[in-house]
Amino acid sequence: MQDVFNHVKGCALEVATLLTPRLRTSKFRETGVLTPEEFVAAGDHLVHHCPTWQWAGGEEKKAVDHLPKAKQFLITKNVPCYKRCKQMEWDGDQERLIDEEDGDGGWVDTHHHAPLEQGVAEMGLEEDSMPPEIKDEEEDEPADMEEFEASGKLFDEDDTATLTRTIPKLDGREKGEIMETRTYDLHITYDKFYQTPRLFLIGYDERRELLGVDAMYEDVSQDHAKKTVTLETHPHLGGVVAMSVHPCRHAVVMKKILETVEEGGKELPVHVYLIIFLKFLQSVIPTVEYDYTQNFSL
């Protein structure tokens, strides 16, 4: 049902975008939105400070007049995503405070109530339960290590305690020391209706094959999946459906950041818009490690 609603809403916004006039006067400080010219200036700043980002023109027939033909959207490719969002989820029910008298507020056992797949045996030996051969060994003098190594017993092939290293294989290929991981291509477009940047993501698996819908949602915070983050048609690439972070709240968030900076007696220039934009989107896609841009302080 949510997918149907998102599709209808997307179609309505496409019509609204066509009817929305181009923003020509800056309202960045008043409302947190951008003019097309300010979007280009912010994009140039991002590309200059983070060369992994580049401008792209897209398909000529899908180019919009309010942006330069060679600067229709920004793109960065092969951004790693090493783990799923569920692996980062916090569960307060699994925690127990220990050592409460500690001056720093106590230690926290983060998996105190977590179920164990296998029982853990008591790590201790009663004296009476110790085998006689071990008792005898304890009374003997310790063995000389050089003599023991010369005897050849150090690497006993029949010793069940000897560690055997197994290298996992993937389709007949050895992984070796290379970690195979998901990657994403990230695109930042200008949304004419909301007058803000908009992020699109295209995901690939370890073999550089496109990820399915459910797989991509695994890399999105569950508070945003299928709500703030939906599948949308790419505005500059024909036939491409990508995961998109909906821009309806972008201007509101940016306005709050502007107010916070101004309360501290500073002023935020419009050209750093995309750097801040990428940072506050980390809460939506926390495992996609795209943010290699410069830092800023509030």
C-alpha positions as CSV (number, residue, x, y, z in Angstrom):
1,M,0.0,0.0,0.0
2,Q,2.9,2.3,0.9
3,D,4.5,1.7,-2.6
4,V,1.2,2.6,-4.3
5,F,0.9,5.8,-2.3
6,N,4.5,6.7,-3.1
7,H,3.9,6.1,-6.9
8,V,0.8,8.3,-7.0
9,K,2.6,11.0,-5.0
10,G,5.6,10.8,-7.4
11,C,3.4,11.3,-10.4
12,A,1.7,14.3,-8.8
13,L,5.0,15.9,-8.0
14,E,6.2,15.5,-11.6
15,V,3.3,17.6,-12.8
16,A,3.8,20.1,-10.0
17,T,7.4,20.4,-10.9
18,L,6.6,21.4,-14.5
19,L,4.2,24.1,-13.2
20,T,6.6,25.4,-10.5
21,P,8.4,28.6,-11.7
22,R,12.1,28.8,-11.4
23,L,13.4,30.3,-8.2
24,R,15.4,33.4,-9.2
25,T,15.9,35.2,-5.8
26,S,17.9,33.7,-3.0
27,K,15.9,32.6,0.0
28,F,18.7,30.5,1.5
29,R,18.8,32.3,4.8
30,E,15.0,32.8,5.1
31,T,13.8,29.3,4.2
32,G,16.8,27.0,3.6
33,V,16.2,26.6,-0.2
34,L,18.5,27.1,-3.1
35,T,18.3,28.8,-6.5
36,P,19.7,26.7,-9.5
37,E,22.7,29.1,-9.5
38,E,23.3,28.5,-5.8
39,F,23.1,24.7,-6.4
40,V,25.7,25.0,-9.1
41,A,28.0,27.1,-6.8
42,A,27.6,24.6,-4.0
43,G,28.3,21.7,-6.4
44,D,31.5,23.4,-7.7
45,H,32.6,23.8,-4.0
46,L,32.0,20.1,-3.3
47,V,33.8,19.0,-6.4
48,H,36.8,21.2,-5.6
49,H,37.1,20.0,-2.0
50,C,36.2,16.4,-2.6
51,P,37.4,15.1,-6.1
52,T,35.5,11.8,-5.7
53,W,32.5,13.9,-6.7
54,Q,32.1,15.1,-10.3
55,W,29.5,16.9,-12.4
56,A,27.5,14.9,-15.0
57,G,25.3,15.9,-17.9
58,G,23.0,12.9,-18.1
59,E,20.9,12.3,-21.2
60,E,20.6,15.3,-23.5
61,K,16.8,14.9,-23.9
62,K,16.4,15.0,-20.2
63,A,18.5,18.1,-19.6
64,V,16.7,21.0,-17.8
65,D,17.1,24.6,-18.9
66,H,17.7,26.0,-15.5
67,L,21.0,24.2,-15.1
68,P,24.1,24.2,-17.4
69,K,24.1,21.2,-19.7
70,A,27.3,19.8,-18.3
71,K,26.2,20.3,-14.7
72,Q,22.8,18.6,-14.5
73,F,23.7,16.5,-11.4
74,L,26.7,15.4,-9.3
75,I,27.9,11.9,-9.1
76,T,30.3,9.7,-7.1
77,K,30.9,6.0,-7.8
78,N,31.8,2.8,-6.0
79,V,31.1,4.1,-2.5
80,P,31.6,1.1,-0.1
81,C,28.9,-0.2,2.1
82,Y,30.5,-2.8,4.4
83,K,27.5,-3.8,6.6
84,R,23.7,-3.7,6.9
85,C,21.8,-1.3,9.1
86,K,20.5,-4.1,11.3
87,Q,24.0,-4.7,12.4
88,M,24.1,-1.2,13.9
89,E,20.8,-1.3,15.6
90,W,20.9,-0.7,19.4
91,D,18.7,-2.7,21.7
92,G,18.5,-1.3,25.2
93,D,16.9,-4.5,26.5
94,Q,20.2,-6.3,26.0
95,E,22.1,-4.0,28.4
96,R,22.8,-4.3,32.1
97,L,24.7,-1.8,34.2
98,I,27.5,-3.4,36.1
99,D,30.0,-1.9,38.6
100,E,27.6,0.9,39.5
101,E,30.1,2.4,41.9
102,D,32.5,3.3,39.1
103,G,33.2,7.0,39.0
104,D,32.2,7.3,35.3
105,G,28.7,5.9,35.8
106,G,29.4,2.2,35.7
107,W,30.3,-0.4,33.1
108,V,27.6,-1.6,30.7
109,D,27.3,-5.3,29.7
110,T,25.8,-4.8,26.2
111,H,24.7,-8.4,25.6
112,H,23.7,-9.5,29.1
113,H,20.3,-10.8,28.1
114,A,21.3,-12.0,24.6
115,P,20.4,-15.6,23.9
116,L,23.4,-18.0,23.5
117,E,23.5,-20.4,20.6
118,Q,25.7,-22.7,22.6
119,G,26.1,-23.2,26.3
120,V,29.2,-22.0,27.9
121,A,30.9,-24.5,30.2
122,E,32.3,-23.5,33.6
123,M,35.9,-22.4,33.1
124,G,37.5,-24.2,36.1
125,L,38.7,-27.6,37.2
126,E,38.2,-29.1,40.6
127,E,41.4,-30.7,41.9
128,D,39.8,-34.2,42.3
129,S,38.5,-34.1,38.7
130,M,42.0,-33.5,37.2
131,P,43.2,-36.6,35.2
132,P,46.2,-38.4,36.9
133,E,48.5,-37.9,33.9
134,I,48.1,-34.1,34.2
135,K,48.9,-34.3,37.9
136,D,52.0,-36.3,37.2
137,E,53.1,-33.7,34.6
138,E,52.7,-30.9,37.1
139,E,55.2,-32.6,39.4
140,D,57.8,-33.0,36.7
141,E,60.3,-30.4,35.7
142,P,59.2,-28.2,32.8
143,A,60.4,-29.4,29.4
144,D,63.1,-27.7,27.5
145,M,61.5,-25.8,24.5
146,E,64.4,-26.4,22.2
147,E,64.4,-30.1,22.8
148,F,60.7,-30.3,22.4
149,E,60.9,-28.5,19.0
150,A,63.8,-30.7,17.9
151,S,61.6,-33.8,18.7
152,G,59.2,-32.8,15.9
153,K,56.2,-32.8,18.3
154,L,55.6,-29.1,17.9
155,F,53.8,-29.6,14.7
156,D,52.0,-32.9,15.1
157,E,49.8,-33.6,12.1
158,D,47.7,-35.9,14.2
159,D,47.1,-33.4,17.0
160,T,43.4,-32.4,16.9
161,A,44.3,-29.2,18.6
162,T,46.4,-28.0,15.7
163,L,44.7,-25.1,13.9
164,T,43.9,-25.7,10.2
165,R,43.5,-22.5,8.2
166,T,40.8,-22.7,5.6
167,I,40.5,-20.0,2.9
168,P,36.9,-19.4,1.9
169,K,36.2,-19.5,-1.8
170,L,33.7,-17.5,-3.9
171,D,32.7,-19.0,-7.2
172,G,36.0,-20.9,-7.5
173,R,38.1,-17.8,-6.6
174,E,40.0,-17.3,-3.4
175,K,39.1,-14.2,-1.5
176,G,42.6,-13.9,-0.1
177,E,43.0,-10.6,1.8
178,I,40.4,-8.6,-0.3
179,M,37.1,-7.9,1.3
180,E,34.3,-8.0,-1.2
181,T,31.5,-5.6,-0.4
182,R,28.5,-3.8,-1.7
183,T,29.0,-0.5,-3.4
184,Y,26.7,2.5,-4.3
185,D,26.7,5.2,-7.0
186,L,25.4,8.4,-5.5
187,H,23.8,11.2,-7.5
188,I,22.8,14.6,-6.3
189,T,20.2,16.4,-8.4
190,Y,18.4,19.7,-8.1
191,D,14.7,19.4,-7.2
192,K,12.9,22.3,-8.8
193,F,9.7,21.8,-6.8
194,Y,11.3,21.7,-3.4
195,Q,14.2,23.9,-4.5
196,T,16.7,21.7,-2.7
197,P,19.2,19.0,-3.6
198,R,18.0,15.4,-3.9
199,L,20.0,12.3,-3.4
200,F,19.6,9.2,-5.5
201,L,21.4,5.9,-4.8
202,I,22.1,2.9,-7.2
203,G,23.3,-0.2,-5.4
204,Y,25.6,-3.0,-6.6
205,D,26.5,-6.4,-5.0
206,E,29.9,-7.9,-4.6
207,R,30.0,-8.9,-8.3
208,R,28.9,-5.4,-9.5
209,E,25.4,-6.6,-10.3
210,L,22.4,-4.4,-9.4
211,L,20.9,-4.9,-6.0
212,G,17.3,-5.7,-5.7
213,V,14.8,-3.5,-3.9
214,D,14.7,-5.4,-0.6
215,A,18.5,-5.6,-0.6
216,M,18.9,-1.8,-0.9
217,Y,16.4,-1.2,1.9
218,E,18.8,-3.2,4.1
219,D,21.2,-0.3,3.9
220,V,18.6,2.3,4.9
221,S,17.7,3.2,8.5
222,Q,14.4,1.4,9.2
223,D,12.9,4.6,10.4
224,H,13.2,5.9,6.9
225,A,12.8,2.9,4.6
226,K,9.8,3.2,2.3
227,K,8.8,6.5,3.9
228,T,11.5,9.1,3.5
229,V,13.5,6.8,1.2
230,T,11.6,5.4,-1.8
231,L,12.2,4.1,-5.3
232,E,11.9,6.9,-7.9
233,T,12.6,7.4,-11.6
234,H,15.9,9.2,-12.1
235,P,15.2,12.7,-13.6
236,H,18.3,12.7,-15.9
237,L,18.8,9.1,-16.9
238,G,16.2,7.3,-19.0
239,G,14.8,4.0,-17.6
240,V,16.8,4.2,-14.4
241,V,14.8,3.6,-11.2
242,A,16.9,4.4,-8.1
243,M,16.5,4.7,-4.3
244,S,15.9,8.3,-3.4
245,V,15.9,10.3,-0.2
246,H,12.7,12.5,-0.4
247,P,13.6,16.2,-0.2
248,C,10.4,17.4,1.5
249,R,12.2,18.1,4.8
250,H,15.6,19.2,3.5
251,A,14.9,22.9,3.6
252,V,13.5,22.7,7.1
253,V,16.6,20.9,8.4
254,M,18.9,23.3,6.7
255,K,17.0,26.3,8.2
256,K,17.5,24.8,11.7
257,I,21.2,24.4,11.1
258,L,21.4,28.0,9.8
259,E,19.7,29.2,13.0
260,T,22.1,27.2,15.2
261,V,25.1,28.6,13.5
262,E,23.8,32.2,13.8
263,E,23.1,31.7,17.5
264,G,26.8,30.9,17.9
265,G,27.7,34.2,16.3
266,K,28.8,32.7,12.9
267,E,27.4,32.8,9.4
268,L,27.1,29.8,7.1
269,P,27.9,30.6,3.4
270,V,25.5,29.1,0.8
271,H,28.4,27.4,-1.1
272,V,28.8,24.8,1.8
273,Y,25.2,23.7,1.4
274,L,26.0,20.3,-0.1
275,I,28.7,19.5,2.4
276,I,26.2,20.0,5.2
277,F,23.5,18.2,3.2
278,L,25.6,15.1,2.9
279,K,26.4,15.1,6.6
280,F,22.8,15.2,7.8
281,L,21.8,12.5,5.4
282,Q,24.2,10.1,7.2
283,S,21.4,9.3,9.7
284,V,19.3,7.9,6.8
285,I,22.0,5.8,5.2
286,P,24.6,5.3,8.0
287,T,26.4,2.4,6.5
288,V,27.1,4.0,3.0
289,E,30.5,5.5,3.6
290,Y,30.3,8.4,1.2
291,D,31.2,11.4,3.4
292,Y,34.8,12.2,2.6
293,T,34.2,15.9,2.6
294,Q,35.6,18.7,4.7
295,N,34.5,19.2,8.3
296,F,32.6,22.3,9.6
297,S,31.8,23.4,13.1
298,L,28.6,24.9,14.4
